[in-house]
Amino acid sequence: MNEPTNIAPIEQYVIDYVIKLRKEKKLNQEDIANIINVKRTFVTNIESVKNRAKYNLVHIAKLADHFGISPKDFLPKEIIL
């Protein structure tokens, strides 16, 4: 996968983790948007390579709470820059 310009590897890791979690739980982008209280287009932009948005810490906290996991689960075990 080509790294988009303005997205750091650690940010891409978080995006990929949320996509993986979303698919495992059989959720769509609208479901994720509802969990973090944003519009579906925001999640679409996060997952798009052309129009990038990023999850912030509040989004991660809401997702972690919803799925009953720790916010640290969204981060890689090793440092990636």
Secondary structure, DSSP 8 states (H G I E B T S, - for coil): ----TT--HHHHHHHHHHHHHHHHTT--HHHHHHHHTS-HHHHHHHH-SSS-----HHHHHHHHHHHT--GGGGS-SS---
